[in-house]
Structures are given as C-alpha cells and as structure tokens.
C-alpha cells in the first residue's frame, strides 16, 4: 500500500495478497494494529515530489 504510484490498488486486493479472505477482516485488523483504516493510512502518506521517486538521496 505504500508503494509510490500504487494508490490505485484496492484495499481488497492488498488483503487477498496477504492472505485475508475478507477485506473487512483485513480492515478491522489493520485499524486495531495502526489506529487508522488502510485507506485513510494510504491517503495520508506523503507523496514523492516529481523526479524524486526512487531516489534514495532525497
């Protein structure tokens, strides 16, 4: 969910990738662990500036 440019991946797809059969269960587990929903967490992450994605020196 934190990969730059991957905000179009649905939370349900992330849940399936990590072995959750149910996106709702994933969301509840994520909120219990991090105190925020997966989509809110992803929406609040800072976005890299154009030209800095993948540049470790920035």
Long-range contacts (C-beta under 8 A, 24 or more apart in sequence): 1-38, 1-41, 1-42, 2-42, 2-45, 4-47, 4-48, 4-53, 4-54, 5-53, 7-42, 11-38, 11-39, 11-42, 14-38
